[in-house]
Amino acid sequence: SDVDLVDDIVREKIFRRFNQELPYQWTNATIGWTELANGFLKIDHAIYVYRPTHARLVQGALPHLHRRALRDIQGVLHRDCHLAFHVLDKSVDRSVDRTE
């Protein structure tokens, strides 16, 4: 499905960006998929981490991840998209950042 493709693209970008820096203590999932009136697709995507230090690490890399993931997602889906990342620190169960 398209949601699975988005999940895989974001997962790949996280792996490529962090390699050994971020152990397998994170997960990611598409949490929102909204067709907008202007024809755009709004995708809300969560990156779950389990330590505050990992949340800050991911938060700092969001512009890099966003650019690369959005380019690939739009290429695969053949449409304009708005991509919003939500970094969620599961150790305190709260959102630490969001970028669109």
ABEGO torsion letter per residue (X at the ends): XAAAAAAAAAAAAAAAAAEAABBAABBBBBABBBBBAAGBBBBBBBBBBABAAAAAAAAAAAAAAAAAAAAAAAAAAGBBBBBBBBBBBAAAGBBABBBX
